[in-house]
């Protein structure tokens, strides 16, 4: 092969590269956060919960996939809808953006006015 990079473009991750896990201070900065809606059923019942979501970001910092790790089922859908709209700074390793996965905690709490 002459004049190129076999199998891709220089500076981009390999096709179908598997994301790797990051945690704590290694999680990239959240750039855009959409707050989840409070499920009406849960609000009416005065329910509160903590939902743990595993998020996978692509090389651009977009959440490409999300799944529930734990929490109360009534909150699952709204937690996933919100997290899928979040945007992070791309995760860079040796100058190359990489897909990653990590967990996020969403707290659904009632506040009194």
C-alpha positions in Angstrom: 0.0 0.0 0.0 1.3 3.4 -0.9 0.2 6.9 0.3 -2.3 5.9 2.9 -3.1 4.0 6.1 -4.3 0.5 5.7 -7.8 0.0 7.0 -8.6 3.6 8.0 -7.7 7.2 8.3 -4.7 8.3 10.3 -5.7 9.7 13.6 -9.0 7.8 13.8 -9.8 4.8 15.9 -9.9 1.4 14.3 -13.3 0.3 12.8 -15.5 -1.5 15.4 -13.1 -0.6 18.2 -14.5 -1.8 21.5 -15.0 0.9 24.2 -13.1 0.6 27.4 -14.2 1.4 30.9 -13.2 4.6 32.7 -14.3 5.7 36.2 -14.0 8.5 38.7 -11.9 11.5 37.6 -11.2 9.8 34.3 -14.8 10.2 33.1 -14.7 13.1 30.5 -16.3 16.4 31.2 -20.0 16.6 30.7 -20.7 19.3 28.1 -24.4 19.1 27.7 -26.8 17.6 30.2 -30.6 17.2 29.8 -32.4 16.7 33.0 -34.8 13.7 33.1 -38.5 14.2 33.4 -40.0 13.0 36.6 -42.4 10.1 35.8 -45.9 11.2 36.6 -46.7 7.8 38.2 -43.7 8.2 40.6 -44.5 11.8 41.4 -48.1 11.0 42.2 -46.9 8.2 44.5 -44.2 10.5 46.0 -41.5 8.0 45.0 -37.9 8.8 44.9 -35.0 6.8 43.5 -31.4 6.6 42.4 -30.8 5.1 39.0 -27.4 3.9 37.8 -26.9 4.0 34.0 -24.0 2.6 32.0 -23.3 5.0 29.1 -21.1 4.4 26.1 -19.7 7.4 24.2 -18.4 7.5 20.7 -15.3 9.3 19.5 -17.2 12.5 19.4 -18.4 12.3 23.0 -22.0 11.5 22.1 -23.8 8.9 24.1 -24.2 6.1 21.6 -25.8 3.5 24.0 -27.1 3.5 27.5 -28.5 0.8 29.7 -29.8 0.5 33.3 -27.6 -1.0 35.9 -29.8 -0.5 38.9 -32.7 1.5 40.2 -36.5 1.4 40.4 -38.2 0.4 37.1 -40.7 3.3 37.0 -37.7 5.7 36.5 -35.9 3.7 33.8 -37.3 5.1 30.7 -36.9 8.8 31.7 -33.3 8.2 32.9 -32.4 6.6 29.5 -34.1 9.3 27.5 -32.1 12.0 29.3 -28.7 10.2 29.3 -28.9 9.5 25.6 -29.1 13.3 25.0 -26.0 14.0 27.0 -22.7 15.1 25.4 -19.2 14.7 26.8 -15.8 15.9 25.7 -14.2 13.2 23.5 -11.9 10.9 25.4 -8.4 11.2 24.0 -5.7 8.6 24.3 -2.3 9.4 22.6 -4.0 12.1 20.5 -6.7 9.8 19.2 -10.4 9.9 20.3 -11.6 6.6 21.8 -15.0 5.2 22.6 -15.5 4.5 26.3 -18.1 3.4 28.8 -18.7 4.5 32.4 -21.6 4.7 34.9 -23.6 7.8 35.8 -25.9 8.3 38.8 -29.3 10.0 38.4 -31.1 11.0 41.5 -34.9 11.4 41.2 -35.8 13.4 44.4 -38.9 15.3 45.4 -38.3 18.8 46.7 -40.7 20.8 48.8 -41.5 24.4 47.9 
